[in-house]
Amino acid sequence: MKIRNGFVSNSSSSSFIVISNQGNNYNVTLSTAGTLVVGQIGTTEFGWEHTTYNTVYDRINFAYIQTECGKDYNRLKMLEDVLKNNIVGLVKIVWNISDEYNCVDGKVWGYIDHQSARCEGQNMEMFESMESLTNFIFGMNSYIQGGNDNS
């Protein structure tokens, strides 16, 4: 992988992620009894809007959706480990995002524009190592930039 100072892009759309290793934000609010409910806070729909998603919760949600909502067990395990290693008091993680639009189990819908998603091999650099994933989620200057080629 080519390492650029804070910039990683895909070639099929103008959406990209920035992974920063400068400063960390470990301030994550847990529910009662040390539970993190993924999808409860932050954006869960990453479409073609020209928008910057820059909260810890946005990045956790994005990373989880990139595991195809838990179907990629190796990357899901990596994400769980990073969260457990970096969030003080975290006891349990509830994955409350589904990639099924008409989900009936009460989960929120999670979506990443296909040109920016794993299905086209895009924006997966965060999973190249535990360090990359930690920097993506908790790096104070990390973010997801939404956009498209059509404007």
C-alpha positions in Angstrom: 0.0 0.0 0.0 1.2 3.5 -0.8 1.2 5.6 2.4 0.2 9.2 1.8 0.1 11.8 4.5 -3.5 11.4 5.6 -5.0 10.7 2.1 -6.3 7.5 0.6 -8.6 7.6 -2.4 -10.4 5.3 -4.7 -10.5 5.8 -8.5 -14.2 5.2 -9.3 -15.8 8.0 -7.3 -14.7 11.0 -5.4 -15.4 9.5 -2.0 -12.4 8.7 0.1 -11.2 8.1 3.6 -8.4 9.9 5.5 -6.5 7.9 8.1 -4.6 10.2 10.5 -2.1 9.1 13.1 -1.9 12.6 14.7 -3.8 12.8 18.0 -6.4 10.4 19.2 -10.0 10.8 20.4 -11.0 8.0 22.7 -14.0 9.8 24.1 -16.8 7.4 23.3 -20.1 7.4 25.2 -21.2 3.9 26.4 -24.7 2.9 27.3 -25.4 1.4 30.7 -23.1 -1.4 31.9 -20.3 -0.6 29.5 -22.2 -1.3 26.3 -21.5 0.3 22.9 -24.5 0.3 20.6 -23.0 0.6 17.1 -25.4 2.6 14.9 -27.2 4.4 17.7 -25.1 7.5 17.2 -23.6 8.9 14.0 -24.2 8.5 10.3 -25.2 5.0 9.0 -25.9 6.0 5.4 -22.9 7.1 3.3 -24.2 8.0 -0.1 -23.0 10.4 -2.8 -23.5 13.6 -0.8 -20.6 16.1 -0.8 -20.2 15.8 3.0 -17.4 15.1 5.5 -18.2 12.5 8.2 -15.7 13.1 11.0 -17.0 11.8 14.3 -15.7 8.7 16.0 -19.2 7.2 15.7 -19.4 7.9 11.9 -16.0 6.1 11.5 -17.1 3.1 13.7 -20.3 2.8 11.7 -18.5 3.0 8.4 -15.9 0.4 9.4 -18.7 -2.0 10.5 -20.7 -1.5 7.3 -17.4 -2.2 5.4 -17.4 -5.6 7.1 -20.7 -6.1 5.2 -22.5 -5.7 8.6 -20.6 -8.5 10.2 -20.4 -11.0 7.4 -16.6 -10.6 7.1 -15.7 -12.3 10.4 -11.9 -11.6 10.2 -12.4 -7.9 9.8 -15.3 -7.9 12.3 -12.9 -9.5 14.8 -10.3 -6.9 14.1 -12.8 -4.1 14.6 -14.0 -5.7 17.9 -10.4 -5.9 19.1 -9.6 -2.3 18.2 -12.8 -1.1 20.0 -12.2 -3.2 23.1 -8.5 -2.2 23.3 -9.2 1.5 23.0 -12.5 2.3 24.8 -12.2 2.4 28.5 -14.9 0.5 30.3 -16.2 -1.3 27.1 -17.7 -4.6 28.1 -20.2 -5.4 25.3 -20.7 -4.3 21.7 -24.2 -4.4 20.1 -24.1 -4.3 16.3 -27.3 -2.4 15.6 -26.8 -1.8 11.8 -28.2 -4.0 9.0 -27.5 -3.9 5.3 -31.0 -5.0 4.6 -33.2 -2.0 3.7 -36.4 -3.4 5.1 -34.8 -4.9 8.2 -37.4 -6.3 10.6 -35.2 -6.8 13.7 -35.1 -3.2 14.8 -31.7 -2.4 13.5 -31.0 0.8 11.5 -30.2 0.6 7.9 -26.5 1.0 7.0 -25.4 1.8 3.5 -22.2 2.8 1.7 -22.4 4.0 -2.0 -21.4 0.9 -4.0 -18.5 2.8 -5.6 -17.0 3.6 -2.2 -17.8 0.3 -0.6 -16.0 -3.0 -0.1 -18.1 -4.6 -2.9 -15.9 -2.7 -5.3 -12.8 -3.1 -3.2 -12.8 0.6 -2.1 -11.8 2.3 1.1 -10.6 -0.9 2.8 -7.1 0.5 3.7 -8.3 0.9 7.3 -8.2 -2.9 7.7 -4.6 -3.3 6.6 -3.5 -3.5 10.2 -4.7 -3.0 13.8 -2.7 0.3 13.8 -4.4 1.5 10.6 -7.9 0.7 12.0 -7.1 2.3 15.3 -5.9 5.5 13.6 -8.9 5.5 11.3 -11.4 5.2 14.1 -9.7 7.2 16.8 -7.5 9.6 14.9 -8.7 13.1 15.6 -8.0 14.2 12.0 -9.4 11.0 10.3 -12.6 11.3 8.3 -14.7 10.0 5.5 -15.3 12.4 2.6 -18.4 11.7 0.6 -18.8 12.8 -3.0 -19.3 11.7 -6.6 -17.9 12.1 -10.1 -21.2 13.5 -11.5 -21.0 17.1 -10.3 
